[in-house]
């Protein structure tokens, strides 16, 4: 691996064009090596890559109008870029895989699921199963792999503001928690929980419901997960709430990991 220390971040921006001033300001202040972005909501021709080139970053992205969209924004060369899962091209705006500085980075925007009784929730569960097969077929747990993004799952009771009331929600449902756990058992460590065991730490606060951010009624559904070669070298992982408090914010905020 061609680095001594690397800072990796993930951020569901909920429209890259609307949130561009927030994202650019955050990059300039924090200077991560890589920012994985989800829910860009921009067709490829509308992705504002020049704004990132101007501050020293290069981009790889795949998007569509109004929904989905993923991007990798990096200070280093982005190599071997692929979009989508091998068995279904329509997943392209939900997953980007690339090599950066000798690491494999997999940026995912997992389906939300709508309702637990819906076909969209079944699709979400199937998506985790297909992702598991992808990891098994293409990588080894001994490889330096980072899997990150908006996974639309809060894994533990401490990852939601009210686990009793929210039990059965599509992002805190026993079936989807099991689905995530099964993928993680392939060989991933939750970097945030490695460093931060405390409850009340969230990456998402619904702004359709008043004062959820101010009251810290949130969810931890954005994650950075790593195989052992990277997890063992991770010295910090934290959530930066500052962008969520900005004007016209995303309903998510960045999560950051530092690996040495």
N, C-alpha and C positions, 0 to 999 in steps of 0.2 A: 504494500500500500504506500502510495507516494505522498504521505503527509505525516506531520508530527502532532498536529492538533487540528480538529475540524469541528465547525459549528453547523448543525443541520436543524432546520425548522420546518414546521408544517402549519398551514393556515388555510382554512376554508374562508374565502374572501366574499362569497355570495355576490358575485359580479366583479370581475377584474377591472372593468372600465369605470364603474361607479366608485369602487374602492381604490382606484389607482393612487390618489394622493396619499392615502394612509399606507399603502404597501410600499411606495417609493420612500416615504419618510422613514418607515420602519427599517427598511434595508439600509438606508444611509446611516441611521443611528446605530444599528446593531451589527451590520456587516457580516451576516452569516455566509458561510461558504455556499450553502444551497438552501433555497426555500422551495418546498413542495407546496403547490397551490391547488385547491379543489374548488369546484363550482364556479368556474370562470365565466360561464354563461356567454361565451363569445365564439363566433365562428372564427376559423383560423385567420381569415383575411382581416378580421377586426381586432385581433389580439394586439395590445399596445407594446410590442416588443422594443420599439425604439426608445421608449421611456426607460427601459431597463438597460439597454445598450449604453445609454448616455451616462449611467452611473456605474458602469463596469461589469455588467452582468450579461450573460448569454441565456437563451431560452430554448426550450423544447416544449411544444404544446399541441394539444388536440382538443377541439371544442365543437360546440354546436350552439345554435341560437336558443336563448332563454333557459336551457337546462344543462346540467352536468358540466363537463370540461375540466381537464387537468393540465398542469404545467409544472415544469422544473425550471427554476431560475437559479443560475449558478455563476460563480466567479471563475470557475474552471471549465475546461472542455467537457462537453456532454457527449459521450460515446455510446454506440450500440443502442440507439433509442428504438423502442418498440411500443406500440399502443395496442390495448385490448388484450383479451385472453385468446389463446390459440383457437378455441372452438367456436367463437362467436364474434364476428367483427363489430356488431352493433355495440359491444362493450367498449369500443375504443375511447370514447370521451370519459371513461371511468377509471382507466388504469394506464399509467406510463411507467415503463421500466427502462433504466439506463445505467451505464457505468460512469462513475465520476470519481476520479482520484483512486482508482482501484477498488472501489466499493460498488456493489449493486444496490441501486435505490429503486424501490417499488412504491410509487405514489398512487393511492387508491381513493376513490370516492365511492364508497359502498352504497348500494341502494338503501333508501330510508325504510321502505316497506309499507307505508300508508296505514293499513289496518291489519291486525293479526289474523283476521279471517279472510283476507284478500289474496288474490293470486300474486300480487306484488310482494307480499310478505314471503310467500313460497319461493318466489324468484330470488329474494334476498338470501334465504337459507341456501338455495341451490348455488347462488353466486359464491358464498363462502366455501361450499364443497368444491366447486370448480377451481377456486383460488388455491385450495389445499392441494388438489391434483397438480396444479401448475408448479407449486413449490416443490412437490415431490419429484416431478418429472425433470425440472430444469436446474435445480440447485441442490446443495447439500447443507446440512446444518453447520458444517465446518467452514462454509464459505462466508465471506464478509458481506452480509445482506442486511439492509435496513428496509423495513416495511412500515410505511407511515401514511397518514392521511386522516380524513374524516371517515371513520369506520362505522359510524352510526350505531355503536354499541357502547353502553356503559357496563363494564364487566362486573363491578362489585357494588354492594349496597352503598358503600361510601362514595361511589361515583355519581350518585344522583341526590338531589336535595331532599327527596321524600320517597325512600324505597318502598314503603308500604303502599302509598297511594299510586305510585307509578308502576307497580308490578303488573306485567302483562302488556305494557306499552311496547310498540315494535322495536324501540331502541333499548328496552330493559325487560325483555321477555326471556323466560327460561330457555326457550329453543334457540334464540339468537345468541345468548350468552354461551350456551354449549357449543354452538357453531364456531364462535370466535375461539373458545378454549381449545377446540380440536385442532384448529389451524395453528394456534400458538404452541401446542404440544409437539408439532413438527420440529421446533427448535428456536422459538422466539422468546425473548425476555421483554417485559414491559419496562422500558427505561424510566418512565416517570415514577412508577411504584417502587422501583429499585432505590430511588433516592428520596421519595416523598411519601411516607406512609399515612400522612394526616388526611382526615376527611375534609370536605368543604372545598376541594380543589377542582375547579371546573374549567372547561374550554368553550362551553356554549351556554348562552342565556337567551331564551326566546324573547324577542322584542315585540311579538304580537300581543303579549300579555304585559301590562304595565308594571314597571319597577322590578322586574325579575333580576336585572343586573345589580341594581342598588341593594336588593335584599339577598343577593347571592343565591338565588334559587336556580341553580344551574345543573349541567350535566358534563361529565368528562367522557366525550365521545370521539375526540381527536387524539391520536396516539402516535408514538414513535416506538417501534418494536425492533429488536436487533437479535441476530444470531450471536453465539458465544464469542467469536473473535472480536466483535464490536462491543457487545454488552460488557465484557470484561474490562474494556478500556474506556467505558463511559464514566466520566467524572462528575457529570451534572446533567439534570434534566428538570426543566421548569416551565411554568406557564406565565406568559407575559400578558397581563390584563390591560395594559395601557391602550392598545388599539381598540379594545371594546368600549372604552370610555371616550373615544374621539367623536367628532361630529360625523354624522351619517356613517356609523360603523357597520361592519358585518355583525351578525349575531354570534360569530365565533371569534376566537382570539388565538394568537400563535402559541404553539408548544415548541420548545427548543431543547436540543441535546448537544452536549459537548463531549467529543471523543478524542482521547489522546493516545 
